[in-house]
């Protein structure tokens, strides 16, 4: 064994003798909260007792980015495999605890039951939530009540289309919301009105791959005039409507218009964007150029 002049173990030897399971809990929590729900649920708890114990810390469940919960999805198949492999006689893992609590009651896998089980693990400390595609109206109400600390909320296209009448009513429960990501622009006015009233720390909006016409641009300007971060990557937006946003949202410090369709960068756009610390518009093309490229692709396919 190598010794230093003062008799202590060398750094190399000490490092070799350290064990992952002996890491301080705070360090483990800092790692586990970044790995995602699937790994936190199906991988980490099975490594050792200390890792399993650490996963009960609510801070590990602060980011609720749900995997695909379709019964035929890879995640759900893994879930049932672990259940069959380990049994459910005692809740020795999150998997067993979930099945013991819900599976027999719901006669098989229930996406809602799983989501609620996970959300409860966060003990109302979750700050990030991506609403699952297959959530119900009752699930939305549950998320609103159990996730009051949210700073980031992602509402997928299908959820917003199906429950556009519900979302504005729930915004008041997310008073700490800072960033909102929308999969479509349906009922923006009602949503943004509630954001303006209840979310005093709100600074960012992400609406990628959507159509932004005059009405949409005007709604952003009128209801979110103090917005600082705006992402419209891949959106269809005309030069005129981009100019509207640049003129109307004077507080922007970040604007990502990468790969947008409907405008090309010119001197007027750059002049109006001078005050923006980070302005991205690489890959933006005109509508005519976009149509030409797609026509060439269709011709090549034929």
C-alpha positions, 0 to 999 in steps of 0.5 A, a space after each residue: 500500500 502506497 504511503 505519503 511522507 506523512 503516513 496517509 494513503 495516496 490519493 490513488 489508493 484512496 480513490 480505489 477504495 471508495 465505493 459508489 454506495 458510500 457517496 454522501 446523500 446530497 451528492 447522490 440526490 444531485 445525480 439522481 435528479 438528473 437521470 430521468 424517471 425511467 432510470 430513477 424508477 427501473 435502474 437506480 433502486 436496484 443497485 444497492 440499499 443506499 441508492 434505493 434509500 436515496 431515491 425516496 428523497 423528494 428532491 430526486 423527483 423534481 423533474 417530472 418528464 414522463 416517458 411514453 406510458 402507452 401499454 405497448 411502450 418499451 417503458 411499460 414493458 420493462 415495468 411489467 418485466 421487473 414486476 414478474 422478475 421480482 414479484 410484488 409480495 413486499 415493496 422492496 423497490 419502487 416497481 413493487 411498491 407501485 404494483 402493490 399499491 395500484 396494479 391489482 386495484 386497477 386490474 393491470 397497468 394504469 397510466 393515471 395511477 402511475 403518474 400519480 404514484 410518481 407525482 406523490 414521490 415529489 411531495 409537492 417539490 417538483 419544479 419541472 413537468 411535461 404533461 403526459 400525452 395520455 393524461 385525463 382532465 382529472 390528472 390535470 387537476 391532480 397535477 395542479 394541486 400536487 405540483 405548486 412549485 412548478 417553474 417549467 411547464 410543457 403542454 404537448 399538442 394533443 393535451 392542449 387540443 383536448 383540454 384547452 378549456 381546462 388549462 387556463 383555469 389551472 394556471 392560477 395554481 402555478 404561481 411560480 411558473 417561469 417558462 411555458 412550452 406549448 405544443 400548439 397555439 390554441 386558446 393562447 389569449 386565455 392562457 396568457 391572460 392567466 399567466 400575466 395575472 398569476 405568474 409574476 416571475 414568468 420570463 419565457 415561452 417556447 412554441 416550436 414548430 407552430 404557425 405564428 400569424 398576425 393574431 398569434 404574434 399580437 397575442 404574445 405582444 399584448 399579453 406577454 409584453 415583458 417576456 425575456 426568452 422566446 423560442 419559436 424554432 421551426 415555426 412558420 412565421 412571416 417577416 412582417 410578423 417577426 418584425 411585429 414581435 421584435 418591435 413589441 417585445 422590447 425586453 427580449 434578451 433571447 430569441 431563437 428563430 432557428 429553422 423558421 419558414 417565412 423570412 430571411 435575415 436582413 438588415 432591418 431584422 438585425 437592426 431591430 434585434 440589436 438589443 437582444 443579447 442572443 438572437 438566433 435565426 440560422 437556417 431560416 428560409 422564405 416560404 417560396 424557398 421552402 416550397 421549392 425545396 419540398 417540390 424538388 424532394 417530391 420530384 426526386 422521390 417520383 
